[in-house]
Amino acid sequence: MKILFLGDIVGQNGRNAIKHNVEKLVNKYQVDFVIANGENTTHGKGLIERHYNELIDSGIDCITLGNHYFSKNYIANYIDQAECLVRPLNLLNNFGGVGSRLFDVGGTKIRVTNILGTAFMKEEVASPYNSLKELLDSIPEEDSIHIVDFHAEATGEKMCFGYAFDGLVSAVLGTHTHVQTNDARILPNGTGFMSDVGMCGAANGVLGFDKHSVINKTLFGSDERFTIDVDDTEMINGVILEIDEISKKCVEIFPIRVIGDK
């Protein structure tokens, strides 16, 4: 089973990058299932229903979220009906939707779980470790490939999480920092791991946003909001996983990056 996991989709550039590249990547790598983090899809924060449907129509099979899960409160109007959407599992509030979802892909079960980290994050959430352990304890007989999107800031926390669940899930893949890391690997007990798969959006900006607005705010204290340059070159960052359908272990993992029409 081959899975394409794409990093945070940021704004219109990100949506266009998905629209222009997913089918090509699926054909090139013979992908069976596509997962993407969509928490920054709508103008850089949140996910409205129209953009959710746009991503599904572009070939995404499952969309995960993150700390901006409620940045567009319209999501409350459709999240319970969104059959391809997974919000963070370890939220403290009764938000709606699900934090883990099971898919059937040609008779093979794929579970996708979304978890928020705690290091350097503002959101108050339940323990990431305890939340995933409780989920695993509740499905002991489930024979499924299990992909975990660990949406967190610190690479050290992500690595700890990967090792803690090595052999218990098929892959732990980091999102949130928008910068692709150079540490894709298979852990000793067969779990695929990468600290951050990167982002899909503007190639020449900062974290997917117009670089000038980010520089002005970050370096010079401007109170202007980050903006998105919709004319910037599109970029795709992600990772390809091959999972053994019998053992549910990762047998291959490697990053991908596409800039422009390359």
N, C-alpha and C positions, 0 to 999 in steps of 0.2 A: 504494500500500500504506500503510495507516494502522496505526501501532503505538502502543500505550499502554505507557509505562514508568513504574512506580510505585516510589516511594522505600522506604527501609528499613521493613519491617513490624515493629512493636514490640509483642510480647506479645499478650494476649487482645484488648485494644482494637484492635490492628492487624488481627488475624485477623477480628474482627467487622466492622471497617470494610471489609475486602476482601469479605467475604461479603455485606454489605449494599449495596455500591456498584459492584462490577466490572461486573455485567450491565447496570446502568443506564448506566454510562460507555461500555461497548461499543456499546450501542444509540444513545446520544446522538451519539457521534462516528463511528459506523460503523467501528469498530476491527476490524482483521483479525487482530492478534496482540498478546498481552499479556505483558509481562515485569515481574517485580517482584523487588526485592532482599529476600531472606528470612533474612538472617544474624542478625536479632534476634527472630525469630518466637516461639521457645519461651522464655517467661518473661524476655524481654529479651536473651537471648544464646543463639545456636545454633539448630538446626533438627532436631527429632526426626522420625521417619518419619510418625507420626500427623499432625503439623502440616503436613508436606510434602504428604501426601495431601489434607488439608483445603484447602490453598491451591489445589491442582490442581482439586479438585472445585468450588471457588468461581470458577473461570474463568481462572486463571493458566496460561499456556502454557509459560513458562520462568521458573525461579527462579534467581537469582544469589546468591552468598554474599559474604563479606568477611573481615575480620580475626577474626571469631568463628566461623569455619568449623568449628572443632573444640571449641567450648565445650561442646557436648553430644556426648560421644564415641560415642553410639549411632549417629551418622551413618556411622561406619565399617561398620556392619552392613548398610547399604542403599545407600550412595552409588553403588556400581558397577551397581546395577540401576535407579537413578533416572534415567529417560530424559529428564526435563525439568529436571534440575539441573545447574548450572555452577558449579564452585568456582574460586577464583583460579588463573589460568594460571601465575603466576610463583612458586609454592611451591617451596621447596628440597627438602622431603621427599617421598618417594614415597607420597602420601596416598591415591591411588585417585580414581576419578571422572575428569572431564575439565574443562579450563579453557576450552574453546571447543567449542561444539556447533552443528551444522547442522540446521535444521528445514526441512521442505517445507510451504509454506502455499499450497495450491491451485496447485501448480506453480512457485511462486516460492520461491527458497531464501533463508532468513534465517539468518545466523550470529550467535550471541551469544557474546561473550567477556567474561570477568571478570578484572580486573587489580587487584592491590594496589599502592597507592602507597608511598613510602618516607619522605617528609617528616613528622616528628613522629609516626611510627608505630613501635610496639615490635617488630613482626614482622620477622624477617630473611628477605628474599625476593630473588629474582633481579631484575635491572634491569627495571623495567616497560617501558621503551622497547625494549630488546633482545629481551625476551620476545615482545612483539607484532610486532616487525619479523621475527623468526625465524618466527613463525606465518604472517605474510603471505608471506614468501619461500617457505614450504612449500606454499602454495596459489595460485600465480601465475595459474592459468587459471580459478579458481573464480569464477563469475558469481553473486555473492550480495549481498544487502543485509547489511551488517555493523554490528551495534550493539555498542558497547563500554561496559561498566559499569566505570568507573574508580573504585574504592573507595579514597578517599584523604582526608587531613585538610586539606591546604593548597590553597586555591583557586588560588594561583600555580602549583603543580605541575600541577593539573588543566588550567589554561589552556595551559601549556607543552605538555602531552601532546596537547591538542586541536589546537593549531597544528602540532605535529610530524607528526600523522597526518591533517591536513586534506587531503581529496581521496583518501585511501587507505582510509578507512572511511566508512560512512554517517552515524554519530553517535558522539560521545564524551559520555557522560552521567555526571556525578559522583554518588556516593552516600557515606554514612558520617557526615556532620556533622548530619544530621537537620533542617537548617534550609534551606528553599527559597530559592535565590538568584534575583536579578532580572536574570539575564544570558543568558536563552535567546536563541540567535542561530544564523544559518547562517554559517559561516566562509567566507572568500573562494573556496575550491575546492570548496564544496558539502557540507561535513561539518556536521551539526547538533551544537550544543554547549550545555551548561548545567553550571555548576560544581557545583551540587547540586540534585537534584530534590525534596529534602525527605523526609518520612517519613509513614508511615501508623500512627496510634495515638492516644494521648490528646491531645486538643486543648489542655487546660489544664495540662498537666504541663511538665516540662523534658526535652526530647529523648525524649518518650514515657513517661517515668517519673513517679511521684508527686512533685510539686514539693517537698514537705516533706522527703522522704528525700534528695533531691539537694541541697537547700539546707543541710541539717544536715551532710552529708558535705563539700560543697564549701566552704562559708563558715565552718563551725564545727568542722571536723575530726572529726566523728563517725565511728566505725568501722562504723556500720550499713550494710547493703547497700541499693542502690537498690531500691525496690519499685514495683509497678505498681498504680494505682488503676483497678480494672476497671469502676467506675461512671462514669468520666469520659466526656465527650463524644468521640465518634469523629471522626477527621480523616483525610482522604485527601490526599496530595500526589503529584504526578507531572507528566508531560509527554506531550503528544501530538505524534507525528512523522508527517509524510507524506513518503514516500520514493518517488521516481520509479523504477518497476520496470525501466526500460530503462537509465538512467544510473547507478542506485543512489545518486544524490545526494539530499540532503534538500531538499525544496522548501517545507516549512512546519514550524515548531516553535513550540509555545506551552505554558506551564505551566497546570496545573489544580489547583484546591484545593476540597475539599468538606468542610464542617464540619457535623456532625450530619446532619439530614435535608434540608439545603438543596440 
